[in-house]
Amino acid sequence: MRRRRPTGVSVQALSGPWSLYTPQDAATVASALFVQLQYSADALRELACAVGRIVERGDAELPAPAGAGQPANLSDALETLRLVSGTIHGLADRHASATVRALHAAPSSAPVPPDAHQTVVAVAALLTQQHDGAVTLNTRHEDGAYEDEDDPDDGYGCGCDVTIVSGDEEYNFHRGDSEWSLTRESDGQKRSDGVTVYNTWETLSTTLRTAHPQQLTDDILRVMAADRT
């Protein structure tokens, strides 16, 4: 199996429409990428040194640099490795800190909720505006009674959920098992004790308990639109 390179993972992660919420998120990523870039520059420099040791051992011959119109040889390759390493370090030294500071200082108006309950409330409000069917916020606690857990991976939120009607189907948006989910009423199986259980559901695209409400709303609307086609 071919391994996915770290840089490829970063590119894929950043390519999504909701990969970042704020410029401050971008500052964090930029800082990490600049560090990674400098490590790559160090590796190129050490690679040139390692090839030099091959020559010193007598296991390869170092020719004179190729002339104009001639293909690059070992001397040209070593010079390129050193040049690229120095260029990367120079660019990072001149621009990394200023770029990260500028991203971190950029104003942001992203309505990121402070806790899981406010995420549910915000999604319900957006659905009320953007969906034609009935939307009901079902609260399971008194106002102000919920305090988000210190654990950022808290799996069950506050217990509140949102009921959405679309055509003949009723959906329920909620948090459970460390993810945001959407269930269809028609998929429920009623047990003899009167409790309805669900063996299938739609897992939404983010697990963050304080996800951007519009991201979750887009996911919900996309699922319902697909069901109508």
N, CA and C atoms as a LAMMPS dump frame, in Angstrom:
ITEM: TIMESTEP
0
ITEM: NUMBER OF ATOMS
687
ITEM: BOX BOUNDS ff ff ff
-5.0000000000000000e+02 5.0000000000000000e+02
-5.0000000000000000e+02 5.0000000000000000e+02
-5.0000000000000000e+02 5.0000000000000000e+02
ITEM: ATOMS id mol type element x y z
1 1 1 N 0.848 -1.187 0
2 1 2 C 0 0 0
3 1 3 C 0.885 1.239 0
4 2 1 N 0.565 2.195 -0.84
5 2 2 C 1.362 3.416 -0.916
6 2 3 C 1.004 4.334 0.239
7 3 1 N 2.025 4.825 0.932
8 3 2 C 1.779 5.725 2.062
9 3 3 C 1.472 7.13 1.565
10 4 1 N 0.539 7.766 2.25
11 4 2 C 0.213 9.151 1.916
12 4 3 C 1.232 10.071 2.567
13 5 1 N 1.861 10.917 1.774
14 5 2 C 2.879 11.815 2.298
15 5 3 C 2.239 12.9 3.166
16 6 1 N 2.957 13.351 4.236
17 6 2 C 2.394 14.39 5.119
18 6 3 C 1.967 15.635 4.365
19 7 1 N 2.774 16.057 3.373
20 7 2 C 2.403 17.248 2.625
21 7 3 C 1.11 17.026 1.862
22 8 1 N 0.944 15.815 1.322
23 8 2 C -0.296 15.504 0.614
24 8 3 C -1.493 15.541 1.533
25 9 1 N -1.314 15.074 2.769
26 9 2 C -2.391 15.122 3.755
27 9 3 C -2.77 16.57 4.053
28 10 1 N -1.763 17.438 4.186
29 10 2 C -2.03 18.849 4.471
30 10 3 C -2.802 19.5 3.336
31 11 1 N -2.389 19.223 2.104
32 11 2 C -3.081 19.805 0.95
33 11 3 C -4.527 19.347 0.918
34 12 1 N -4.757 18.068 1.15
35 12 2 C -6.127 17.55 1.121
36 12 3 C -6.964 18.165 2.242
37 13 1 N -6.369 18.283 3.43
38 13 2 C -7.108 18.837 4.566
39 13 3 C -7.489 20.293 4.335
40 14 1 N -6.628 21.045 3.665
41 14 2 C -6.884 22.466 3.445
42 14 3 C -7.779 22.737 2.243
43 15 1 N -8.028 21.725 1.42
44 15 2 C -8.771 21.951 0.183
45 15 3 C -10.288 22.009 0.382
46 16 1 N -10.77 21.579 1.542
47 16 2 C -12.213 21.582 1.779
48 16 3 C -12.76 22.975 2.007
49 17 1 N -14.036 23.196 1.721
50 17 2 C -14.618 24.531 1.889
51 17 3 C -14.674 24.996 3.34
52 18 1 N -14.636 24.076 4.294
53 18 2 C -14.679 24.438 5.709
54 18 3 C -13.393 24.019 6.417
55 19 1 N -12.261 24.016 5.703
56 19 2 C -11.011 23.582 6.31
57 19 3 C -10.551 24.523 7.423
58 20 1 N -10.862 25.812 7.291
59 20 2 C -10.506 26.813 8.296
60 20 3 C -11.727 27.668 8.594
61 21 1 N -11.848 28.096 9.843
62 21 2 C -12.943 28.985 10.228
63 21 3 C -12.495 30.441 10.31
64 22 1 N -11.27 30.678 10.761
65 22 2 C -10.808 32.035 11.024
66 22 3 C -9.367 32.218 10.54
67 23 1 N -8.922 33.475 10.347
68 23 2 C -7.509 33.715 10.049
69 23 3 C -6.579 33.198 11.145
70 24 1 N -7.082 33.131 12.375
71 24 2 C -6.265 32.61 13.463
72 24 3 C -5.99 31.112 13.26
73 25 1 N -6.991 30.389 12.73
74 25 2 C -6.744 28.99 12.364
75 25 3 C -5.637 28.913 11.316
76 26 1 N -5.696 29.824 10.345
77 26 2 C -4.674 29.85 9.292
78 26 3 C -3.297 30.156 9.876
79 27 1 N -3.232 31.021 10.881
80 27 2 C -1.95 31.345 11.513
81 27 3 C -1.32 30.105 12.14
82 28 1 N -2.143 29.297 12.788
83 28 2 C -1.641 28.063 13.403
84 28 3 C -1.084 27.117 12.351
85 29 1 N -1.833 26.958 11.258
86 29 2 C -1.386 26.061 10.187
87 29 3 C -0.134 26.609 9.517
88 30 1 N -0.109 27.921 9.251
89 30 2 C 1.049 28.526 8.601
90 30 3 C 2.312 28.338 9.441
91 31 1 N 2.194 28.511 10.742
92 31 2 C 3.339 28.331 11.619
93 31 3 C 3.9 26.919 11.502
94 32 1 N 2.998 25.931 11.509
95 32 2 C 3.44 24.54 11.398
96 32 3 C 4.064 24.258 10.037
97 33 1 N 3.485 24.822 8.98
98 33 2 C 4.009 24.588 7.637
99 33 3 C 5.373 25.242 7.443
100 34 1 N 5.571 26.425 8.024
101 34 2 C 6.882 27.061 7.924
102 34 3 C 7.943 26.226 8.644
103 35 1 N 7.596 25.671 9.786
104 35 2 C 8.534 24.787 10.497
105 35 3 C 8.852 23.57 9.642
106 36 1 N 7.804 22.981 9.054
107 36 2 C 8.002 21.823 8.184
108 36 3 C 8.887 22.185 6.987
109 37 1 N 8.68 23.378 6.452
110 37 2 C 9.48 23.836 5.318
111 37 3 C 10.957 23.964 5.697
112 38 1 N 11.21 24.496 6.884
113 38 2 C 12.594 24.647 7.326
114 38 3 C 13.251 23.294 7.578
115 39 1 N 12.477 22.339 8.103
116 39 2 C 13.013 20.985 8.263
117 39 3 C 13.357 20.382 6.903
118 40 1 N 12.513 20.644 5.903
119 40 2 C 12.795 20.147 4.556
120 40 3 C 14.076 20.769 4.01
121 41 1 N 14.262 22.061 4.277
122 41 2 C 15.491 22.732 3.844
123 41 3 C 16.706 22.124 4.536
124 42 1 N 16.565 21.834 5.824
125 42 2 C 17.668 21.185 6.547
126 42 3 C 17.984 19.823 5.93
127 43 1 N 16.92 19.092 5.563
128 43 2 C 17.117 17.769 4.982
129 43 3 C 17.828 17.854 3.635
130 44 1 N 17.498 18.865 2.828
131 44 2 C 18.178 19.038 1.543
132 44 3 C 19.668 19.339 1.748
133 45 1 N 19.957 20.167 2.742
134 45 2 C 21.359 20.49 3.03
135 45 3 C 22.116 19.251 3.495
136 46 1 N 21.494 18.471 4.369
137 46 2 C 22.146 17.26 4.862
138 46 3 C 22.287 16.224 3.751
139 47 1 N 21.335 16.24 2.822
140 47 2 C 21.445 15.332 1.679
141 47 3 C 22.684 15.656 0.854
142 48 1 N 22.924 16.944 0.632
143 48 2 C 24.131 17.345 -0.091
144 48 3 C 25.387 16.904 0.659
145 49 1 N 25.367 17.049 1.985
146 49 2 C 26.521 16.621 2.78
147 49 3 C 26.732 15.109 2.693
148 50 1 N 25.624 14.361 2.703
149 50 2 C 25.713 12.904 2.63
150 50 3 C 26.301 12.461 1.293
151 51 1 N 25.886 13.129 0.209
152 51 2 C 26.458 12.805 -1.104
153 51 3 C 27.944 13.16 -1.128
154 52 1 N 28.305 14.257 -0.484
155 52 2 C 29.71 14.637 -0.395
156 52 3 C 30.535 13.567 0.29
157 53 1 N 29.969 12.919 1.311
158 53 2 C 30.705 11.857 1.996
159 53 3 C 30.898 10.637 1.101
160 54 1 N 29.921 10.403 0.215
161 54 2 C 30.086 9.325 -0.762
162 54 3 C 31.312 9.597 -1.632
163 55 1 N 31.441 10.854 -2.064
164 55 2 C 32.589 11.244 -2.887
165 55 3 C 33.881 11.104 -2.095
166 56 1 N 33.871 11.534 -0.824
167 56 2 C 35.069 11.454 0.009
168 56 3 C 35.528 10.016 0.208
169 57 1 N 34.588 9.094 0.264
170 57 2 C 34.947 7.679 0.424
171 57 3 C 35.514 7.089 -0.864
172 58 1 N 35.385 7.81 -1.941
173 58 2 C 35.849 7.297 -3.213
174 58 3 C 34.842 6.431 -3.928
175 59 1 N 33.57 6.484 -3.466
176 59 2 C 32.539 5.649 -4.087
177 59 3 C 31.822 6.368 -5.212
178 60 1 N 32.166 7.612 -5.456
179 60 2 C 31.639 8.362 -6.591
180 60 3 C 32.647 9.439 -6.943
181 61 1 N 32.658 9.828 -8.198
182 61 2 C 33.594 10.836 -8.66
183 61 3 C 32.872 12.151 -8.863
184 62 1 N 33.465 13.234 -8.374
185 62 2 C 32.861 14.557 -8.497
186 62 3 C 33.466 15.271 -9.707
187 63 1 N 32.722 15.4 -10.786
188 63 2 C 33.251 16.05 -11.985
189 63 3 C 33.168 17.567 -11.867
190 64 1 N 33.72 18.23 -12.838
191 64 2 C 33.555 19.682 -12.916
192 64 3 C 32.105 19.985 -13.302
193 65 1 N 31.597 21.134 -12.874
194 65 2 C 30.217 21.482 -13.261
195 65 3 C 30.038 21.424 -14.774
196 66 1 N 28.866 21.003 -15.187
197 66 2 C 28.569 20.895 -16.613
198 66 3 C 28.557 22.283 -17.248
199 67 1 N 28.963 22.332 -18.477
200 67 2 C 28.961 23.602 -19.193
201 67 3 C 27.596 23.918 -19.764
202 68 1 N 27.506 25.071 -20.407
203 68 2 C 26.233 25.496 -21.012
204 68 3 C 25.787 24.489 -22.06
205 69 1 N 24.525 24.139 -22.022
206 69 2 C 23.965 23.208 -22.991
207 69 3 C 24.219 21.754 -22.67
208 70 1 N 24.947 21.47 -21.566
209 70 2 C 25.223 20.091 -21.175
210 70 3 C 24.268 19.664 -20.053
211 71 1 N 23.936 18.37 -19.988
212 71 2 C 23.055 17.9 -18.906
213 71 3 C 23.733 18.048 -17.546
214 72 1 N 22.921 18.302 -16.524
215 72 2 C 23.457 18.472 -15.17
216 72 3 C 24.142 17.194 -14.703
217 73 1 N 25.237 17.354 -13.959
218 73 2 C 25.934 16.189 -13.404
219 73 3 C 25.923 16.259 -11.876
220 74 1 N 26.746 15.423 -11.248
221 74 2 C 26.724 15.344 -9.784
222 74 3 C 27.094 16.669 -9.134
223 75 1 N 28.055 17.374 -9.663
224 75 2 C 28.43 18.671 -9.092
225 75 3 C 27.267 19.66 -9.162
226 76 1 N 26.566 19.669 -10.291
227 76 2 C 25.421 20.567 -10.439
228 76 3 C 24.308 20.204 -9.462
229 77 1 N 24.116 18.89 -9.283
230 77 2 C 23.065 18.445 -8.361
231 77 3 C 23.362 18.888 -6.933
232 78 1 N 24.615 18.739 -6.503
233 78 2 C 24.986 19.158 -5.153
234 78 3 C 24.822 20.662 -4.974
235 79 1 N 25.217 21.432 -5.961
236 79 2 C 25.072 22.879 -5.874
237 79 3 C 23.601 23.276 -5.804
238 80 1 N 22.75 22.579 -6.555
239 80 2 C 21.315 22.873 -6.527
240 80 3 C 20.72 22.569 -5.162
241 81 1 N 21.112 21.441 -4.574
242 81 2 C 20.608 21.092 -3.242
243 81 3 C 20.97 22.179 -2.227
244 82 1 N 22.215 22.632 -2.271
245 82 2 C 22.637 23.677 -1.325
246 82 3 C 21.914 24.995 -1.6
247 83 1 N 21.747 25.313 -2.87
248 83 2 C 21.099 26.569 -3.241
249 83 3 C 19.632 26.577 -2.814
250 84 1 N 18.931 25.488 -3.085
251 84 2 C 17.517 25.419 -2.716
252 84 3 C 17.356 25.473 -1.198
253 85 1 N 18.225 24.759 -0.474
254 85 2 C 18.165 24.783 0.992
255 85 3 C 18.345 26.203 1.512
256 86 1 N 19.342 26.901 0.997
257 86 2 C 19.581 28.269 1.442
258 86 3 C 18.461 29.214 1.068
259 87 1 N 17.887 29.021 -0.118
260 87 2 C 16.786 29.879 -0.557
261 87 3 C 15.562 29.711 0.332
262 88 1 N 15.244 28.457 0.657
263 88 2 C 14.082 28.197 1.528
264 88 3 C 14.296 28.823 2.899
265 89 1 N 15.465 28.613 3.469
266 89 2 C 15.741 29.194 4.788
267 89 3 C 15.673 30.725 4.724
268 90 1 N 16.201 31.3 3.665
269 90 2 C 16.165 32.751 3.544
270 90 3 C 14.75 33.284 3.465
271 91 1 N 13.911 32.636 2.654
272 91 2 C 12.527 33.075 2.535
273 91 3 C 11.774 32.921 3.858
274 92 1 N 11.974 31.787 4.525
275 92 2 C 11.295 31.565 5.805
276 92 3 C 11.752 32.578 6.853
277 93 1 N 13.051 32.826 6.903
278 93 2 C 13.567 33.784 7.89
279 93 3 C 12.992 35.182 7.668
280 94 1 N 12.806 35.543 6.399
281 94 2 C 12.324 36.905 6.097
282 94 3 C 10.812 37.044 6.253
283 95 1 N 10.072 35.98 6.005
284 95 2 C 8.616 36.128 5.874
285 95 3 C 7.77 35.342 6.879
286 96 1 N 8.313 34.301 7.496
287 96 2 C 7.473 33.426 8.322
288 96 3 C 6.821 34.172 9.482
289 97 1 N 7.621 34.851 10.295
290 97 2 C 7.081 35.511 11.489
291 97 3 C 6.057 36.579 11.132
292 98 1 N 6.372 37.4 10.129
293 98 2 C 5.451 38.474 9.742
294 98 3 C 4.147 37.91 9.204
295 99 1 N 4.23 36.829 8.438
296 99 2 C 3.018 36.219 7.874
297 99 3 C 2.13 35.656 8.97
298 100 1 N 2.723 34.934 9.892
299 100 2 C 1.941 34.337 10.99
300 100 3 C 1.321 35.433 11.852
301 101 1 N 2.076 36.481 12.16
302 101 2 C 1.528 37.579 12.971
303 101 3 C 0.359 38.266 12.26
304 102 1 N 0.489 38.474 10.951
305 102 2 C -0.575 39.144 10.202
306 102 3 C -1.847 38.305 10.193
307 103 1 N -1.705 37.011 10.006
308 103 2 C -2.878 36.126 10.028
309 103 3 C -3.524 36.124 11.413
310 104 1 N -2.691 36.076 12.445
311 104 2 C -3.229 36.022 13.804
312 104 3 C -3.952 37.306 14.181
313 105 1 N -3.498 38.434 13.635
314 105 2 C -4.082 39.734 13.997
315 105 3 C -5.281 40.11 13.132
316 106 1 N -5.537 39.357 12.079
317 106 2 C -6.629 39.701 11.156
318 106 3 C -7.985 39.579 11.844
319 107 1 N -8.87 40.57 11.708
320 107 2 C -10.201 40.486 12.324
321 107 3 C -11.001 39.311 11.754
322 108 1 N -11.816 38.735 12.602
323 108 2 C -12.658 37.608 12.177
324 108 3 C -14.052 37.775 12.755
325 109 1 N -15.049 37.457 11.948
326 109 2 C -16.433 37.552 12.419
327 109 3 C -17.132 36.203 12.37
328 110 1 N -16.359 35.126 12.331
329 110 2 C -16.964 33.785 12.275
330 110 3 C -17.775 33.532 13.54
331 111 1 N -19.045 33.129 13.406
332 111 2 C -19.905 32.927 14.578
333 111 3 C -19.69 31.557 15.214
334 112 1 N -18.468 31.313 15.696
335 112 2 C -18.172 30.015 16.298
336 112 3 C -18.741 29.984 17.718
337 113 1 N -19.631 29.048 18.021
338 113 2 C -20.29 29.012 19.338
339 113 3 C -19.306 28.662 20.46
340 114 1 N -19.621 29.052 21.69
341 114 2 C -18.718 28.764 22.81
342 114 3 C -18.838 27.347 23.343
343 115 1 N -19.965 26.672 23.075
344 115 2 C -20.138 25.311 23.588
345 115 3 C -21.122 24.542 22.713
346 116 1 N -21.308 23.255 23.031
347 116 2 C -22.145 22.388 22.2
348 116 3 C -23.602 22.844 22.184
349 117 1 N -24.103 23.346 23.309
350 117 2 C -25.5 23.797 23.342
351 117 3 C -25.72 24.96 22.384
352 118 1 N -24.822 25.932 22.419
353 118 2 C -24.972 27.076 21.526
354 118 3 C -24.814 26.672 20.063
355 119 1 N -24.059 25.614 19.805
356 119 2 C -23.97 25.105 18.438
357 119 3 C -25.333 24.616 17.969
358 120 1 N -26.008 23.838 18.8
359 120 2 C -27.341 23.334 18.456
360 120 3 C -28.31 24.495 18.246
361 121 1 N -28.278 25.47 19.141
362 121 2 C -29.177 26.625 19.041
363 121 3 C -28.918 27.394 17.741
364 122 1 N -27.655 27.601 17.407
365 122 2 C -27.315 28.357 16.202
366 122 3 C -27.737 27.613 14.941
367 123 1 N -27.557 26.29 14.92
368 123 2 C -27.981 25.504 13.755
369 123 3 C -29.499 25.57 13.6
370 124 1 N -30.23 25.488 14.697
371 124 2 C -31.687 25.589 14.63
372 124 3 C -32.113 26.937 14.05
373 125 1 N -31.434 28.008 14.469
374 125 2 C -31.777 29.341 13.958
375 125 3 C -31.499 29.443 12.461
376 126 1 N -30.376 28.89 11.996
377 126 2 C -30.052 28.942 10.575
378 126 3 C -31.016 28.104 9.752
379 127 1 N -31.389 26.941 10.271
380 127 2 C -32.343 26.1 9.555
381 127 3 C -33.702 26.779 9.435
382 128 1 N -34.093 27.504 10.473
383 128 2 C -35.36 28.241 10.422
384 128 3 C -35.358 29.254 9.284
385 129 1 N -34.184 29.854 9.021
386 129 2 C -34.064 30.842 7.954
387 129 3 C -33.91 30.204 6.572
388 130 1 N -33.245 29.066 6.5
389 130 2 C -32.81 28.522 5.208
390 130 3 C -33.602 27.297 4.751
391 131 1 N -34.481 26.8 5.58
392 131 2 C -35.27 25.615 5.226
393 131 3 C -36.753 25.962 5.25
394 132 1 N -37.485 25.471 4.252
395 132 2 C -38.906 25.816 4.13
396 132 3 C -39.8 25.074 5.116
397 133 1 N -39.399 23.893 5.564
398 133 2 C -40.23 23.106 6.468
399 133 3 C -40.102 23.541 7.918
400 134 1 N -40.866 22.86 8.765
401 134 2 C -40.873 23.179 10.194
402 134 3 C -39.545 22.791 10.843
403 135 1 N -39.075 23.662 11.722
404 135 2 C -37.831 23.417 12.473
405 135 3 C -38.132 23.658 13.942
406 136 1 N -37.818 22.678 14.8
407 136 2 C -38.114 22.796 16.229
408 136 3 C -36.872 22.509 17.053
409 137 1 N -36.497 23.464 17.897
410 137 2 C -35.388 23.26 18.83
411 137 3 C -35.95 22.589 20.085
412 138 1 N -35.452 21.412 20.411
413 138 2 C -35.916 20.657 21.578
414 138 3 C -34.882 20.776 22.689
415 139 1 N -35.189 21.571 23.706
416 139 2 C -34.239 21.776 24.802
417 139 3 C -34.483 20.752 25.901
418 140 1 N -33.388 20.298 26.5
419 140 2 C -33.461 19.251 27.534
420 140 3 C -32.99 19.755 28.89
421 141 1 N -32.786 21.059 29.015
422 141 2 C -32.32 21.618 30.282
423 141 3 C -32.785 23.065 30.363
424 142 1 N -32.695 23.632 31.539
425 142 2 C -33.072 25.02 31.741
426 142 3 C -32.057 25.953 31.071
427 143 1 N -32.515 27.14 30.679
428 143 2 C -31.602 28.118 30.091
429 143 3 C -30.472 28.425 31.063
430 144 1 N -29.243 28.352 30.554
431 144 2 C -28.079 28.653 31.376
432 144 3 C -27.636 27.529 32.282
433 145 1 N -28.365 26.4 32.261
434 145 2 C -28.031 25.315 33.181
435 145 3 C -26.911 24.432 32.654
436 146 1 N -26.666 24.486 31.347
437 146 2 C -25.645 23.608 30.771
438 146 3 C -24.28 24.258 30.827
439 147 1 N -23.293 23.505 31.315
440 147 2 C -21.904 23.946 31.302
441 147 3 C -21.11 22.924 30.522
442 148 1 N -20.465 23.389 29.458
443 148 2 C -19.699 22.492 28.61
444 148 3 C -18.569 21.856 29.406
445 149 1 N -18.287 20.616 29.109
446 149 2 C -17.22 19.893 29.799
447 149 3 C -15.862 20.496 29.435
448 150 1 N -14.914 20.344 30.317
449 150 2 C -13.552 20.798 30.039
450 150 3 C -12.915 19.983 28.92
451 151 1 N -13.351 18.729 28.778
452 151 2 C -12.806 17.852 27.743
453 151 3 C -13.283 18.318 26.373
454 152 1 N -12.375 18.725 25.47
455 152 2 C -12.798 19.214 24.162
456 152 3 C -13.396 18.129 23.285
457 153 1 N -13.232 16.851 23.692
458 153 2 C -13.789 15.749 22.912
459 153 3 C -15.056 15.198 23.545
460 154 1 N -15.688 15.992 24.405
461 154 2 C -16.935 15.567 25.028
462 154 3 C -17.889 15.046 23.97
463 155 1 N -18.396 13.829 24.154
464 155 2 C -19.119 13.169 23.079
465 155 3 C -20.597 13.427 22.991
466 156 1 N -21.233 13.924 24.053
467 156 2 C -22.686 13.934 24.048
468 156 3 C -23.314 15.303 24.19
469 157 1 N -22.498 16.345 24.212
470 157 2 C -23.061 17.682 24.227
471 157 3 C -24.006 17.893 25.392
472 158 1 N -25.083 18.645 25.122
473 158 2 C -26.006 19.02 26.196
474 158 3 C -27.283 18.202 26.191
475 159 1 N -27.482 17.37 25.184
476 159 2 C -28.706 16.569 25.089
477 159 3 C -29.798 17.212 24.264
478 160 1 N -29.664 18.509 23.935
479 160 2 C -30.67 19.17 23.101
480 160 3 C -30.548 18.701 21.652
481 161 1 N -31.638 18.805 20.89
482 161 2 C -31.605 18.4 19.498
483 161 3 C -32.567 19.262 18.693
484 162 1 N -32.58 19.031 17.388
485 162 2 C -33.42 19.814 16.485
486 162 3 C -34.209 18.865 15.602
487 163 1 N -35.516 19.083 15.543
488 163 2 C -36.385 18.319 14.654
489 163 3 C -36.648 19.143 13.401
490 164 1 N -36.463 18.513 12.229
491 164 2 C -36.655 19.201 10.945
492 164 3 C -37.616 18.381 10.087
493 165 1 N -38.628 19.032 9.561
494 165 2 C -39.581 18.359 8.675
495 165 3 C -39.266 18.755 7.242
496 166 1 N -39.143 17.738 6.39
497 166 2 C -38.891 17.974 4.965
498 166 3 C -39.774 17.019 4.171
499 167 1 N -40.816 17.55 3.559
500 167 2 C -41.768 16.712 2.846
501 167 3 C -42.445 15.758 3.801
502 168 1 N -42.392 14.456 3.486
503 168 2 C -43.007 13.438 4.337
504 168 3 C -42.045 12.878 5.371
505 169 1 N -40.824 13.384 5.384
506 169 2 C -39.809 12.847 6.306
507 169 3 C -39.538 13.812 7.45
508 170 1 N -39.259 13.24 8.617
509 170 2 C -38.847 14.037 9.771
510 170 3 C -37.419 13.634 10.145
511 171 1 N -36.579 14.626 10.365
512 171 2 C -35.182 14.397 10.694
513 171 3 C -34.902 14.907 12.102
514 172 1 N -33.837 14.357 12.694
515 172 2 C -33.404 14.835 14.002
516 172 3 C -31.894 15.074 13.968
517 173 1 N -31.505 16.301 14.301
518 173 2 C -30.098 16.679 14.374
519 173 3 C -29.678 16.693 15.832
520 174 1 N -28.57 16.029 16.133
521 174 2 C -28.134 15.945 17.528
522 174 3 C -26.655 15.596 17.594
523 175 1 N -26.102 15.667 18.794
524 175 2 C -24.719 15.254 19.035
525 175 3 C -24.727 13.99 19.879
526 176 1 N -23.904 13.013 19.492
527 176 2 C -23.776 11.778 20.251
528 176 3 C -22.549 11.009 19.805
529 177 1 N -21.901 10.337 20.747
530 177 2 C -20.732 9.52 20.441
531 177 3 C -19.654 10.339 19.73
532 178 1 N -19.44 11.552 20.205
533 178 2 C -18.392 12.456 19.706
534 178 3 C -18.558 12.839 18.249
535 179 1 N -19.798 12.902 17.761
536 179 2 C -20.022 13.339 16.39
537 179 3 C -21.404 13.981 16.272
538 180 1 N -21.562 14.77 15.216
539 180 2 C -22.859 15.358 14.902
540 180 3 C -23.569 14.441 13.904
541 181 1 N -24.834 14.161 14.178
542 181 2 C -25.556 13.182 13.362
543 181 3 C -26.937 13.682 12.983
544 182 1 N -27.462 13.081 11.913
545 182 2 C -28.809 13.366 11.442
546 182 3 C -29.499 12.032 11.223
547 183 1 N -30.622 11.831 11.917
548 183 2 C -31.384 10.593 11.755
549 183 3 C -32.703 10.879 11.043
550 184 1 N -33.199 9.867 10.334
551 184 2 C -34.507 9.938 9.677
552 184 3 C -35.525 9.183 10.527
553 185 1 N -36.661 9.781 10.735
554 185 2 C -37.706 9.13 11.525
555 185 3 C -38.096 7.794 10.9
556 186 1 N -38.077 7.728 9.565
557 186 2 C -38.482 6.492 8.888
558 186 3 C -37.499 5.346 9.109
559 187 1 N -36.278 5.654 9.568
560 187 2 C -35.292 4.605 9.836
561 187 3 C -35.412 4.046 11.246
562 188 1 N -36.257 4.637 12.072
563 188 2 C -36.382 4.198 13.455
564 188 3 C -37.108 2.864 13.571
565 189 1 N -36.707 2.087 14.557
566 189 2 C -37.34 0.801 14.851
567 189 3 C -37.87 0.842 16.277
568 190 1 N -39.177 0.711 16.405
569 190 2 C -39.805 0.829 17.728
570 190 3 C -39.749 -0.507 18.455
571 191 1 N -39.199 -0.483 19.677
572 191 2 C -39.097 -1.695 20.477
573 191 3 C -40.38 -1.91 21.274
574 192 1 N -40.468 -3.061 21.894
575 192 2 C -41.666 -3.404 22.655
576 192 3 C -41.882 -2.49 23.854
577 193 1 N -40.795 -1.868 24.357
578 193 2 C -40.937 -0.97 25.5
579 193 3 C -41.296 0.452 25.071
580 194 1 N -41.519 0.65 23.77
581 194 2 C -41.926 1.953 23.263
582 194 3 C -40.787 2.852 22.849
583 195 1 N -39.55 2.434 23.095
584 195 2 C -38.386 3.237 22.727
585 195 3 C -38.037 2.992 21.261
586 196 1 N -37.77 4.065 20.519
587 196 2 C -37.374 3.948 19.122
588 196 3 C -35.857 3.99 19.026
589 197 1 N -35.288 3.018 18.324
590 197 2 C -33.841 2.951 18.157
591 197 3 C -33.502 3.12 16.678
592 198 1 N -32.291 3.609 16.432
593 198 2 C -31.839 3.866 15.067
594 198 3 C -30.525 3.137 14.824
595 199 1 N -30.495 2.303 13.805
596 199 2 C -29.283 1.589 13.435
597 199 3 C -28.539 2.26 12.284
598 200 1 N -29.198 3.209 11.629
599 200 2 C -28.552 3.954 10.542
600 200 3 C -28.773 5.442 10.768
601 201 1 N -27.788 6.229 10.371
602 201 2 C -27.871 7.683 10.493
603 201 3 C -26.824 8.304 9.587
604 202 1 N -26.935 9.601 9.391
605 202 2 C -25.965 10.343 8.599
606 202 3 C -24.985 11.028 9.55
607 203 1 N -23.7 10.731 9.396
608 203 2 C -22.667 11.41 10.172
609 203 3 C -22.228 12.658 9.415
610 204 1 N -22.289 13.806 10.064
611 204 2 C -21.964 15.065 9.395
612 204 3 C -20.449 15.262 9.307
613 205 1 N -20.039 16.277 8.556
614 205 2 C -18.648 16.364 8.108
615 205 3 C -17.65 16.825 9.164
616 206 1 N -18.091 17.276 10.317
617 206 2 C -17.158 17.694 11.362
618 206 3 C -17.568 17.09 12.692
619 207 1 N -16.58 16.813 13.542
620 207 2 C -16.862 16.29 14.878
621 207 3 C -16.702 17.36 15.95
622 208 1 N -16.257 18.559 15.585
623 208 2 C -16.047 19.629 16.569
624 208 3 C -17.344 19.987 17.271
625 209 1 N -17.341 20.004 18.581
626 209 2 C -18.576 20.34 19.287
627 209 3 C -18.917 21.817 19.153
628 210 1 N -17.911 22.638 18.832
629 210 2 C -18.149 24.057 18.572
630 210 3 C -17.894 24.348 17.092
631 211 1 N -18.451 23.525 16.238
632 211 2 C -18.279 23.681 14.793
633 211 3 C -18.994 24.944 14.307
634 212 1 N -18.574 25.426 13.145
635 212 2 C -19.252 26.564 12.524
636 212 3 C -20.693 26.138 12.217
637 213 1 N -21.697 26.852 12.727
638 213 2 C -23.089 26.432 12.527
639 213 3 C -23.489 26.289 11.054
640 214 1 N -22.922 27.148 10.186
641 214 2 C -23.297 27.061 8.779
642 214 3 C -22.76 25.788 8.137
643 215 1 N -21.625 25.302 8.595
644 215 2 C -21.098 24.04 8.063
645 215 3 C -22.07 22.901 8.348
646 216 1 N -22.544 22.822 9.589
647 216 2 C -23.502 21.776 9.954
648 216 3 C -24.832 21.963 9.222
649 217 1 N -25.253 23.218 9.101
650 217 2 C -26.506 23.496 8.383
651 217 3 C -26.397 23.074 6.927
652 218 1 N -25.276 23.38 6.287
653 218 2 C -25.067 22.962 4.899
654 218 3 C -25.145 21.441 4.774
655 219 1 N -24.537 20.732 5.724
656 219 2 C -24.575 19.265 5.687
657 219 3 C -26.01 18.755 5.773
658 220 1 N -26.773 19.32 6.695
659 220 2 C -28.164 18.877 6.889
660 220 3 C -28.99 19.142 5.639
661 221 1 N -28.879 20.339 5.101
662 221 2 C -29.642 20.682 3.894
663 221 3 C -29.226 19.797 2.723
664 222 1 N -27.952 19.447 2.646
665 222 2 C -27.471 18.587 1.555
666 222 3 C -28.08 17.186 1.659
667 223 1 N -28.127 16.647 2.869
668 223 2 C -28.719 15.315 3.062
669 223 3 C -30.192 15.319 2.681
670 224 1 N -30.92 16.326 3.139
671 224 2 C -32.354 16.383 2.852
672 224 3 C -32.606 16.581 1.354
673 225 1 N -31.773 17.379 0.702
674 225 2 C -31.936 17.585 -0.735
675 225 3 C -31.684 16.288 -1.495
676 226 1 N -30.667 15.528 -1.064
677 226 2 C -30.37 14.257 -1.725
678 226 3 C -31.504 13.268 -1.548
679 227 1 N -32.155 13.286 -0.386
680 227 2 C -33.283 12.371 -0.145
681 227 3 C -34.48 12.703 -1.02
682 228 1 N -34.602 13.947 -1.403
683 228 2 C -35.768 14.34 -2.227
684 228 3 C -35.563 14.007 -3.708
685 229 1 N -34.327 13.731 -4.129
686 229 2 C -34.07 13.453 -5.547
687 229 3 C -34.241 11.981 -5.846
